[in-house]
């Protein structure tokens, strides 16, 4: 399964294409990967000299969504900030191409300092976010909520990974946020069942 960010769509590739792509990815040869993608007509010839950087998330072993019970310490300010982020993220997804939204996440990530958080700050902030998420007047959607959570964490100087994954039988696309081996807004079991195809 391939995600075409420019066209906001997923499409399947055959077994032979999958085998060739997997070999190119595992070789860590960026030029070889670029050539392979061009030969399979998955990217245009014009991208031949661009760098292809492939990131993989750490395997999920725990979940902030499951590990904590009790008071979160969420405040009225947290609630207003989360509501504003949810609404702004909804508008971005509604009116801008997905590739622009993803590039904005990448730019914001590059501005953050090297990650020195041991995970406790990310997990505590996530619990506050989740505690007040239901106050926003927009139905929860995995991509929307994950993008908003990444922005919420970034505003606190916490770098996190936006992960887009798929399940093929039956097909399902899903998004969640990770910090190291901890799934922040998803259960460890569910995240482990999916195959990541994009990490930002």
N, C-alpha and C positions, 0 to 999 in steps of 0.2 A: 504494500500500500504506500502511495506517495502523496504528499500534501503539496499542492501547487499554490503557494502563497499569493502569487500575482493574480490568479483567477479565483481564489477563495474556493477551491474544490479539492476533493480527494479522488484518486483514481488508482485502480489496481494494476499491477504488473505481473507478467507471467512467471512461471517457475524458473525459466532460463534467465530472464532479466534479473530476477531476485538473486539467483546464484552469482551472476556476474557482479551485481552491485555489492553483495555481501563481501565478495573477495576484494573488491576495490576499497571498500570501507575498512576492512580488517588490515589491509596493507599499509594504511596511514599514508598513502602516496596521494597528495592533493592533486598533482597533475594527472596521475592515472585515473583518479576519481572523476576529474573534470572531463577527460577524454571519454571515459566510460558513459557518463551521463549524456554527453553529446551524441555518441554512437547509438545509444538507446533512444535518442530523440526526446529525452526528458528535459533538457535545457538547450537553448539555441547555441549555434556555433560562436556567436559573439561573446559568450562567456568563457571561451577556452583559456584565456589568460587571467581569469579572476581566481582568487583564492577560495577554496571550498573548505570551510572549517566545520568539522562534525563534532558535536559535543554529545556525550552520553551521561545521563544522570547516574548517581550512585544507586545501587540496588536498594530498594526501600526495605528497612528492617523495623521501623517503628513509626508511630503516628501521633502527632500533637493533638489530632482530632479525637483520639481514643485514650491517650495516656493521663489525662487530667480531669478531675471532677471537683466541683466546688466553686468558690468565688473566683471571678476572672479579674476583678478590679477595673472593669470597663466603666467609663465615665460618660457624662453628657457630651463632653468634647469629642470623645471617641465616636459616639453615635452620630454626631453631626458630620464629622470627617468621613466616616464610612458611608453615610448616605450620599454625601457629595461625590465621593469617589465612584460609587456604584452608578449614580446618574451620569457622571462624566464619561465613565467607561462604556455605558450603554450607548451614549451618543456617538462616541468614537467608533464603536462596532457597527452602528447603524448607518453612519454617514461617511466613513472612510474605509478604504481597502484594508484587508487584514494585514497585508505586507507593511503598510504604513504604521499600523498599530504595533506590530512586532518590532519594527525598526525603532520605534519610540522606546520600547522596553529595553532594547539593546543599548541605545544611547544613554538611558538613565542608569543602566547597570554599569557602564564604563565609567561613569562619574563617581561611583561609590568607591570608598577606600577598600583595600584588600580585606577580605572577610576574616575578622578576628573573633567573631561571635562563636561561642561553643554550642550554640543552638538554643540555650535557655531563653535568650532575649527574643529570638524568632518565634519560639513556641508560645511565650507569654503574650507577645503582641498578637499572634494569630488567635489566641483564645479570646482576647478582647474584641478583635474584629468579628469573630464568629458569634460572640455573645450579642452583638448589636446588629448583625447583618439583617435579621428579620424585620427591622424597623424601616428599611428602605422600601419604597413603593414599587419595586420591580421584582418579578419572580426570579428565584435563584436559577442561574445557568452556569454550568461549570467554567466555561471560558471567561464569561463576564466576571464572575466572582474571583477567579484566579488572577486575572489581570488587575482587578481592584486590590486584591490582597498583596500582590507584588508591589504595587504603587504605595500602599499603606506601609509596608515594611521598608521600602526604599526611603520614605520620608523620615524614617527613624535610623537611617544609615545601615540598614540590614540588607545584605545581598541575598537573593534567593533565586531559584531556578523555576521558570515557567515550563512545564512539561506537557506536551501534547502527545497523547498515545491513542492507539486503536486496538480494537478487538475485531477479529475477522469473521467469526462464526457465532452469531450473526454480526454483521458489521456495526460497530459503534465507535464513535470518536469521543474522546474525553480529555479534560484538562485538569491539572492540579498543580500545586506549588510544593517544591521540595527545598529543604535546607540540609545539605549533606544527605545522610541516609534516612532522614525523617520526612515523611509526607505530612505537610502542614494542614491541608484542608481536605484530606481524603484518608480513608482507612488504609493501613499497610496491606491488607489482603487484596483490596480492590486495585490499588496501584500496581501491585506485583502481578496481577492478572493481565495487565495491558502491556502492549509493546510500544515504547516511546519512539516517535518518529521526528520529533522536533524538541530541542531544549534551548531555551533562551536565557 
